[in-house]
Amino acid sequence: MEERRHQQPTTLRLRSVTPSLTVNDLQTSLAFYRDVLGLHLAEEYQRDGQRVGARLEAGAVSVLLAQDDFAKGRDRKKGIGVRLYWTTAQNVDDLAKAIQSRGGVLSQLPTDQPWGARDFAVTDPDGFQISIMSPMPE
């Protein structure tokens, strides 16, 4: 068995993913991710004295936000067909209530899913959808 494993091509092995989201208004998005969802600001990126991006963190998860330069037009839709799935060991019902108490609007209330998770969803100011889930006890 050991010999066979060495004969197979090496596959890609990842440890994390950090999505980078281009946003219409960096300040609005920062406020949403930091003040509503509860991520913390880990790093800011500036160009010519202007804030153009930021990295936010929650546990082992990072999200990059980048101010759109509007080179592709101001009416370019963002968030279409994109959903971020975040997994936590925390109680999702409590998280959902906390987000609502900070002004967040849930696009899906906490729900038991047939695949063994309980999740809820929010949509960020640019239309990026986020599902926050926790495995259900067996």
C-alpha positions in Angstrom: 0.0 0.0 0.0 2.8 2.4 0.8 4.4 1.8 -2.6 1.2 2.6 -4.4 0.8 5.9 -2.5 4.3 7.0 -3.8 3.4 6.1 -7.3 0.3 8.4 -7.4 0.8 12.0 -8.5 1.0 14.4 -5.6 -2.3 16.2 -5.2 -2.8 19.8 -4.2 -3.1 20.2 -0.4 -4.4 23.5 0.9 -4.8 24.7 4.5 -6.9 27.8 4.0 -8.5 30.1 1.5 -8.8 33.9 1.7 -11.4 35.4 -0.6 -10.7 38.9 -2.0 -13.9 40.8 -2.6 -13.9 44.0 -4.8 -16.4 46.4 -3.2 -18.2 49.6 -4.3 -17.6 51.4 -1.0 -14.8 50.2 1.2 -16.0 52.1 4.3 -19.5 50.7 4.0 -18.1 47.1 3.6 -15.7 47.5 6.5 -18.5 48.6 8.7 -20.6 45.6 7.7 -17.9 43.0 8.2 -16.5 44.6 11.3 -19.4 46.1 13.1 -22.3 43.9 12.0 -20.7 40.5 11.4 -18.0 40.8 14.1 -14.8 40.3 12.2 -11.8 42.3 13.3 -9.7 44.6 11.2 -6.3 42.9 10.9 -4.6 45.1 8.3 -5.2 48.1 6.1 -3.8 48.8 2.7 -3.1 52.3 1.4 -2.1 53.8 -1.9 -1.2 57.5 -2.1 -2.5 58.1 1.4 -5.9 56.6 0.6 -7.3 53.4 2.1 -7.8 51.0 -0.8 -8.2 47.7 1.0 -8.3 45.8 4.2 -7.9 42.3 5.6 -10.4 41.2 8.3 -10.2 38.1 10.4 -12.5 35.9 12.5 -10.7 32.9 14.0 -8.7 31.2 11.2 -10.7 32.9 8.5 -9.5 36.0 6.6 -11.4 38.1 4.1 -9.8 40.8 1.9 -11.8 43.8 0.8 -10.6 45.9 -2.1 -12.0 49.2 -3.2 -13.2 49.0 -6.8 -11.4 51.5 -9.0 -14.4 51.4 -11.3 -12.2 50.8 -14.4 -14.9 48.3 -15.5 -17.7 50.7 -14.9 -19.6 51.9 -11.9 -22.6 49.7 -12.6 -20.7 46.4 -12.6 -22.6 43.9 -10.5 -20.7 42.2 -7.7 -21.6 39.2 -5.7 -23.5 37.5 -8.4 -23.1 33.7 -8.1 -20.8 34.0 -5.1 -21.5 32.5 -1.7 -19.0 32.2 1.2 -19.6 29.3 3.6 -18.1 29.9 7.0 -18.1 27.1 9.6 -18.0 27.7 13.3 -18.4 25.7 16.5 -20.4 28.6 18.0 -24.2 28.5 18.3 -25.5 29.8 15.1 -28.8 30.9 16.6 -26.9 33.1 19.1 -24.7 34.5 16.3 -27.8 35.3 14.1 -29.4 37.2 17.0 -26.2 39.1 17.7 -25.9 40.1 14.0 -29.5 41.2 14.0 -29.0 43.2 17.2 -26.2 45.1 15.4 -28.4 46.0 12.5 -27.8 43.0 10.2 -30.6 41.6 8.1 -30.7 37.8 7.7 -31.5 36.6 4.2 -32.1 33.2 5.7 -33.1 32.5 9.3 -31.3 29.7 11.2 -32.3 26.4 9.6 -31.5 22.7 10.0 -30.1 21.4 6.8 -30.4 17.8 5.6 -26.6 17.5 5.3 -26.3 17.8 9.1 -25.6 21.5 9.6 -27.6 24.4 11.0 -27.0 27.6 9.2 -28.2 31.1 8.5 -27.4 33.6 5.7 -26.6 37.3 5.3 -25.9 39.4 2.2 -23.2 42.0 2.2 -23.6 45.5 0.8 -22.4 44.4 -2.6 -24.5 41.3 -2.9 -21.9 38.7 -1.7 -23.9 36.0 0.1 -22.5 34.5 3.3 -23.8 31.3 5.0 -22.6 30.7 8.6 -23.0 27.2 9.8 -22.3 24.8 12.6 -22.5 21.0 12.5 -25.6 19.7 14.2 -25.1 17.3 17.1 -25.7 13.7 16.1 
